[in-house]
Amino acid sequence: MRSWSAYYEKNRRMLQMIFYLSWPAVLEQALQTLVTYIDTAMVGRLGAQASAAVGLTSTMTWLVNAPLFAMGVGVLSCIAESIGEGSREKARAYGVQSLYFSLILGVALGVITLGISPFLPEWLGAEPQLRKEASTYFAIVCAPMIFRAFSIILGAVMRGAGDTRSPMTANILMNLVNLVLNFLLIYESRYGQIGDWRFWIPGAGLGVAGAAIGTAVSYCVGGCFMIAVYWKNPKVSPKGGRLAFQKPLAAKCLRIGGPVAMERVSACLGQVVFTSLVTSLGTLALATHSIAITAEQAFYIPGYGMQAAASTLAGNALGKRDTKEFRQVTKNIAGIAVLLMTVTGLLLFLFPGFMMSIFTEDPQVIAGGITVLKIVAVSEPMFAAVIIFEGVFNGIGDTKAPFFISLFSMWGVRIIGTCICIHVLGGGLQAVWVCMVADNVTRCILLGRRFVVRSWERKFA
């Protein structure tokens, strides 16, 4: 009886901690998705060409973010493990390394992206009329790369320290700035009307470039905010100490983050190739694909929101060298995420037309989006499991095997499958999205198998 009571109490405390860490991240994901929806809808009102120009470079933006998110995983895992061990000084030292990573990656990626921006749309196979707008959009959003680096990497530092509210607040500020600037910069000056009240709304009429400027300024706001929050946090702030670069600590972050970087770069390059294959189907298919991808984002908010809690709690379990706690954390969070994304997947399946109509008035784009969203809706529960497995493995620094799993599923299933469907079987956008679902299912099976056979236990030795 006593053992059951102790188990119940421990499980209750764990569920409370999961909720405490998850709700700000879930809210952050929800707000970010909401603003992405509004952003996409604003651009979508300019026409299918504007939507295609923005959507064309979105996969390259994911690629650029890959090293930043990877280093975020590295420092999150190390800080969470240090706090699990009870070593605050080591956690602070890892936080200092994150500053160096932010500076180096921010400068390097900024130079590279600005250098390739004039050529990128042509490399991706865009039609000539899309190239100028797509190039301008990509250059502007990548200009403040150093601020984006601080926002992403220091956000991971705070999550590793158990503070998921500060990244949420930063995200709210960024989204509000982006939303207001989009409203003022995208459209020409015009008159609005609420009931009988008619009023003048100023506007710069910059179109796609205006949307890019709003995003770029929001990155600057987010980066500055995260620097201030990091400096004040008592668990990781280096205030009063030395900002020393420590090669052994940086090397450990790199060992964990390196495979994550390779996984994300591989996946993002796959997305670039994937998008170029979709581009070969024409501007209408590309616009439909881009808007449907955006529409789907709301339905995996629970999974990505809970991933931060999964990584932090898994890292804490590693610091305690407690495999039972790690297994229980994984089962609890995965179970909740799968349940929630089963519900959201059902909603996506039932109301795909409504979701597409938020972003575009083009009947052809809406019709195509309805079909592909129904296809992807059936895989949402499995995608939830993938998200949580990735989170817990990242949290304990077990990143090599997930990299190879991702490499195989992206290139061996999604890319090769899409090539066959388009160029051999003559399939369209629906066949492409079937290949996307097959990729998610494959990753779910392989990552789930890795968890069940306990290949990760060597990390606890």
N, C-alpha and C positions, 0 to 999 in steps of 0.2 A: 504493500500500500504506500509505504514511504517512498519507494523508488518511483512509483507512478506519479505521486504528488510532485516529486522533484523534477521529473521529466516534464510534467505539465507546466510547472512554474518556469522552467528554463525555456520551454517552447513559447510560452506567453511573452516572456521578456524579449525573445528573439523577434517575434511578430511585431511587438511594439517598436523595436529598433528598426525593423524593415520599414514600417510605416513612417517613422520619424525621418529616416533618410530618404525614403522614396517620394513622399508627397511633394516636397519642393521641386524635385527633379521631374516628376510627372507634370506638375503645373508649369514648369519651365518649358518642357516639350510642347505642352498644349498651347501656351502663349506664342512660342516660336512658330508652331504650325499655323496658328490663327493669323499671325502677321504674314507668314509666307503665303497663305491663302489670299489675304487681302492684296499683297504685293503682286501675286500672279494674276489676280482678277483685274487689278489696275492696268497692268501691262496687257492683259488679254483684251481689254476694251480697245486697245490700239489696233487689234487685228491679229490674224494667225501668223503673219510674218514677224511681228514684234515678239510674240510668244515663242516662236521657233528660234529667233535670234538669242533670246535669253536662255532658253532651254538647251541650245546647242553647246554652250560653254559650261553648263552646270556640272557636267561630269568631270570636266577639267578642273573646276573649282574643288570638287571632292578630292581629286588627285593632289592638288596643291595642299589641301588641309591634312592629307595623310600623315606626313612626318610630324606635324604638330600634334595630332591626336595620338600618334604612336608614342611620342615622348611624354605626353600626358599620361598614358597608360603606365609607362615606366616609372614616373615619379609617384603616381597614385599608389601603385603596388608597393613600392619601397617605403613610402610614408605610412601607409596603412599597416604594413608589417612591423615597422618601428614602433608605432603606437600600440599595436597588439603586444609587443615585447615590453612595453613600458619605457621605451627609450626616447624621451622628448628631444634630447640633444641631437640624436641621429636624424630624427624627423626634421629638425630645423636645418641641419646640414644638407639633407636632400632637397629642401625647399630652396636653398641657395643655388644648388646646381640647376634648378629649374629656371632661374633667372638667366644663367649663361645659355641654356638651351633656347630660351625665348629670343634672346638677342641674336644669336648666331643664325638660327633658322629663319627668324623674321627678316633679317637683312638679306640672306642668301636667296630665299624664296621670292622676296620682293624684286630683286634684280632679275632673276630668271623669268618670272612671269611677265614683267614689263617688256623684257627682250623678245619674248615669243608672241606677245599679243597681236602684232600685225599679221602674223602668218598662221595663227591657230585655226581660224575658221576654214581656210582653204585646206589645211591638213586634215580637218575633220570631214571634208567632202561637202561643205555647205554650198548651196547654190549662190551664184554671184551677188544677187540682190540682198542676201543675208549678211555678207561678209563684213561690211563696214560697221553696221550696228553691233554685231556680235563681238568684233574686235574692240570697239570702243567700250562696250559694257565690261568685258573681261579686264581690260587695262585699268579702268577706274576702280573696280572692286578689289583689285590686287595691289593697288598703289600703297594703301596703309597696312601692308602685310605684317609689320612689326607689332602693331597694335592687335592684330588678329592673333598673333603668336602669344602675346601676353594674356589675352582673354582666354584662349583655349588651354594653355599649359598651366597657368595659375589657377584656372577653374578646376583642373584636375588635382592640383595641390590641395585646394580647399576641400574637395570631395574626399580625398585620402585622409584628411584630418577630421572627417566627419561633419563638415560644414557644407551642406547642400543648399542652404538658403542664400548664401552670397552669390553663387553662380546664377541662381534663379533671379535674384534682384538685378544683377548685371544684364541678364537676358531681357528682363522687362524694360529696363532703360534703353537698351539697344533697339528693341522692337518699337518702342514709342517714338524714338528719334527717327527710325527708318520710316515708320508710318506717316508721321507728320511731314517729313521732307518729301516723301513720294507724293503726297497729296498736293504739295506746293510746286514740285518740280516737274512732274510728268506731263501735266495738262496745261493748256493755254488758260489765261484768265477767263472766267466765265461767271454766269449768274446761277445761283442756287435758289431753291424755293422750298419753304416749309409752311404748308398751309397757304395762307394769304401773304406770308412774309417773303419777299424777294430780296436777295442780298448778293453782293459782289464777292467773288472768291478770286484772290490773286493767284497767278500761275506763271511758271517760266516757260512751259511748253517744250521741255527738253526731251520728252518721250522716253525711250529706252535709256539714254544717257542720264536722265533725271533719276530713274530708278537706281542706276548704278551709284550715283552720287549719294543718295540716301543710304544705301547699304554701306558705302565706304565710311561715311561720317559715323554711322552707328558702330562700326568696328573700332574707331578711335575712342568713342565714349566707353565701350565695353572694356577695352584694354586699360584705359586710365583708371576705371573703377576697380578692376581686379587688382591692379598694382596697389592701390590704396587699401583694399580689404586685406590683401596678403600681408602688407606691412604692419597691420594692426592686430592680426590674429596671434594670440599668445602661444599656440601650439607650434607654429611654424615660422613666425616672424624672426628675421635675423637682426632686428633692431637692437643696437647696443653690442653686437658681436661683429665678427669679421666676415666679409663677403668673399670667403676663400673658395677657389675652385679646388675640389678634392677628386683627384683622378680615380681612386678606387670606387667612390660612390657614383661618380658620373658613369664609370664603366658598367656598374651594375644596372643603372637605369637604361643604358644603351643595350645591354644584353637582353633585358626584358622588352624594351621598346623596339629593338631592331627587327625581330620577326614580325611584330605588329606593323611596323612601317612597311616591310616588304609585303605583308598580307594586304594592307590597305592600298599600297601602290599597285600591286598586282590586280586587286579588285577594281581599282579606279581605272587603270589602263584597260582592263576588261570592259568597264563601263564606257570608256571612250570608244573602243572598238565596237561595242554593242550599239552605242548611239550612232556611229558612222554607218552601221548596217541598217539601222532604222532610217537614217537620213537617205539611204539609197532608195527607200520606198516613196520618197517625195516629201514636200513641205507639209502637206495635210497630215500624213502619217506621223511626221516628227512633232507637229503641234499637238496632235492627239496624244502621242506618247508622253510628251513633256507635261501636259496638263493632267493626264491620268496618274503619272508618278506623283505629282504634287497632291492630287486628290487623295491618294492612298495614304499619305503621310499621317493624317489624323488618326488612322486606325491602328498604327503601331506605337502610338504615344505611351500606352501602359508599359510595353516591353522596354523601350529605350529609357523611360523614366525610372524603371526599377533596376536597370542595368547598373547604374551608379551605386545603388545600395548593395547589389550583388558583389561588385568589385571590392568595395570598402570592407564589407563583412567577411568576404573570403580572405582578404589580406590580413584582417585582424585574427582570423582563425589560424592562418599560417604563422603569424607572430607567436601565438600560443602553442603552436605545434599540435593542434587539436583536429584530427581528421573527422571525428564524429560531428563536431560543430560545422565543419566545412560541408559535409554531406547534407546535414540538416538545413543549413542555409540555402544550399542549391535546390533541394527538394521544395522547400517552402516558397522561395521566390519564383521558381519555375512554375510551380502549381498555380500560384496566384496570377502570374503573367499569362499563362496559357488560358486560364479561365476567362480573364478579362478580354484577351484578344480573340477568343472564340465568339464572345458577344459582339465585339467591334467588327469582326469579319462577317457575322450574320447581318449586321446593319449595312455594311458596305455592299453585300450581295443584294439586299432588298432595295437600296436607294442609290444606285450608281448614277442614274440620270440626274438626280438632284445635285449630287456632288459635282458632276461635270458642268452643270448649268451655273454654278457659282463663279466659274472662271471664264466662261466663254458663252457667246450667243450663237456661235456657228453651229448649225444643226448637224453638219457632217462630222465635226469634231465631237459633239456630244454623242452621236450615234455610235461612233467608233469606240469612244471611251466607255460606254455602258458595257459593251462586250468584254473588253479587256479587264475592267474592274471586277466583273463577275468571275472571271477566270482566276484572278489573283486572290479573291476573297477566301477561297477554299483553303489556301495555304497559310492563312494568318496564325492559327494555333501553332503550327510547326515553326513558323518564323519567330514566334514568341520564345519557344524553347531555344532556338539558335541564339537569339539575343542574350538570354540569361546564361547559357553555357559559355558564350564568348566573354561575358562579364566576369564570371567566377574564375575562369582560366586566366584571364588577364590579371585579376586581383591577386593570384598566387604566383604570377610570373611564368606560368606554363603557356608559352606563346608559340613555340616552334611547331608542334603538331597541328594546332589550329591553322597556322599559316599554310601548311601543306594541304590540309583539308580544303581551305578556301581556294587555294591555287587550282586544285583538281576540279572542284565544283564549278568555279567561274569559267575556267578555260576549257575543261574537258566536257562539261555539261552545257553551260549556257552559251558560250561563244561558238563552239563547234556545232552544237545543236541548232543555233540560229542560222549559221552559215548554210547548213544542210537544208533547213526549212525554207530559206529565202532563195538561195541560188540553185538548189537541186530540185526541191519539191514545189517551188513557186509560191510558197505561202506568203501571207501578209502579216499585219501587225498582231493578229490573234495568235498565230503560230509563235511569234516572237515572245509573247507573254507566257505561253505554255512553257517555253524554255526557261524563262525566269522562275516559274513555279518549280520546275524540275531541279533547278539549282538550289532553291531553298530547302526542298525535301531532302536532297542528297546531303546537304550540310547538317540538317537536323539528325539524320540517321547516324552519320559518322561522328559528330560531336557527342551525341547521346551514348553511342557505344563506348567512346573514350571515357566518359564519366562512369559508366556502369562497370567497366573492367578495371577501373582505378589505376590507370596509367599515370595519373597525376601524383600518386602517393610519394614518389621519390622527392618531391619538393618539400615534404614534411619531415624528411629523414634528418 
